[in-house]
Amino acid sequence: MKARKLKSFLMTFVLFLCSLMFIFPFYSMFMMATYKTENLYSSIPVYPSVYAVQNFKSVISGGFLHYYWNSFYIAALVGIGAVFLSALTGFALTMYDFKLKKLLTMIVLISMMIPMQCGLVAFVLEMRVLGWTNSHWGLIIPYMAYPFGVYWMSQYLKTALSPSLVESARIDGCRDFMIFIRIVLPNIKPAIITLLMMSFLLSWNNYLVPLILLNKTSVFTLPLGIKSLGSAFRVDHAARIMGLALGTIPIIILFSIGSKYFIRGLTAGAVKE
Amino acid sequence: MFSLPYFLIYFAFNLFPVIYTFFISLTDWNGINERHFIGLSNYKELLANDPNFWKAIGNTVIMYCGYFPLNMILGLILAVCLHSALTKGRRFLQVAYFLPYITTPVAIGLIFSLLFDKSVGLINRILAVILPSFEAIDWLGTPVLVKLIVILIVFWRFGGYYTIFYMAGLSNISPDIYEAADIDGANVFQKFFKITIPQLKQTMIFLFITGTIGSLQMLEEPMLLVSGWSSQSVAVGGVDRSVLTAVWYLYDTSFSTTNNFGKGSAISYLLFLIIAILTLVFLKISNRKEKTA
């Protein structure tokens, strides 16, 4: 029994050391964010300094909150839209029989394989024609169609929802759309949370498309804001690091809370029983 | 029909651009001049006369060979350890390993440029403390080193991703198999190589495909890494274009240095072609193995 305890301790210890490797860059960033620029490079930042609040203030006064808000509402709308459309489409593809069903299911599967960069040039030109450059529409509407979401919802609905339930609701005179709202959606809450997190994250971290579409700072999303820190705080390096740190915090918190759901969704495609 | 809104948006903003990009790739369009149909010239040009395109693909392949085996092997080891009943605090460790994956890639590029900057980078300063006669290393200004750092970043960023997928695979293996092996007197290594690895085949195929596709789409990490902490001058692709990636080249050709939409579209289609071929080949190989096994 003693040997087992020792083994257990050693194993946990080694794994903990490994986790330090993953955390170290974050740690040093957060520490440096609390220093004053003049002192930033004079010593190695092992423990926090006292300048965090001042750095925080300089970053906020640089308009950083605005980037947060932009990223947040875009990602939230994308998340909600993607979840709703995915569930609706998944519902249609699993519960109904119609002519094009096979073809549409095929399209969803194939579209998961096509990288977004493939249509990038024409996508940007399309946005220009629509006048959606320097606007957030181009980052919201197109991302509501999330092929993986549809695939995932279809898989989930196949097991979570019995056709007889839908059938009996229909006999009770419930209209199909109301069946979806009242019966389907409440039954797939875990799937909704997972998908919401995944599509939110995808939109939040999106860089290439905003980089091309947006060139006014007032419409910047957070990744662009982080990138522009260099020119906003040319001298004040500590504030720049604070901005970087602030840019990573919300996702860390969100993920720490919902990691279970997120991991389940992410790995769902890989492990087929 | 309920699926209509999804497919409308999908066709309008996803499928249509993909198809239209192909047509653009057959022209010499730059957004201003009149379009001319030039057939496959863009492709010929890229494949035969464009050192940058080959450089971008070559860089990707070199870096991929650096981090992918590392991720596959260390990810598996970490997952097996994490999965073991001996480990305490599994949830904390899992989240810790996974943090880099969910962090905005832009921030990751910048964090690492902060660590490896020549004059103010943390790594050089720590080395200077340890080694008295240390001369600052120009990590990001040396082609070989900057590639190594990108390898390190990608390895670091996806370590948790691989671990999590392996863990999902591991939890799907029935404990009965291990019990049977125990009765037959199999040791730890036999169990690992004869049971664990074959049972994880599905997971490995998935990781191989997503890992390979992901590598070919790499952009933010090298781009933000070499955009530098102390300087803001961005040389496309870093010093000597040593970390230029295909998507970076696509971006630069179509929207940054030049507005050559035709050529940019051709790059994206070549990229897509490579991804499609790799995926098909690998699926074929893994299927054939299954039949002979």
Interface residues (C-beta under 8 A of the other chain):
Chain A: R4 K7 S8 M11 T12 V14 L15 F16 C18 S19 M21 F22 I23 P25 F26 S28 M29 M32 L40 Y41 I44 P45 L85 S86 L88 T89 F91 A92 L93 Y96 F98 L104 I107 S111 M113 I114 P115 M116 Q117 C118 G119 L120 V121 A122 F123 V124 L125 E126 I141 P142 M144 A145 P147 V150 D176 F177 F180 L201 W204 N205 Y207 L208 L211 I212 L222 P223 I226 K227 L229 G230 S231 R234 H237 I241 L244 G247 T248 I251 I252 F255 S256 S259 F262 I263 L266 T267 G269 A270 V271 K272 E273
Chain B: M1 F2 S3 P5 Y6 F7 I9 Y10 A12 F13 N14 L15 F16 P17 V18 I19 Y20 T21 I24 G31 L78 C81 L82 S84 L86 T87 K88 G89 R91 F92 L93 Q94 V95 A96 Y97 F98 L99 P100 I102 T103 T104 P105 V106 A107 L110 I111 F112 L114 L115 V120 L122 R125 I126 V129 W156 G159 G160 I164 F165 A168 G169 N172 Q202 T203 F206 L207 I213 L216 Q217 L219 E220 L224 S227 W229 Q232 V247 L250 Y251 S254 F255 F261 G264 S265 S268 Y269 L271 F272 I275 A276 T279
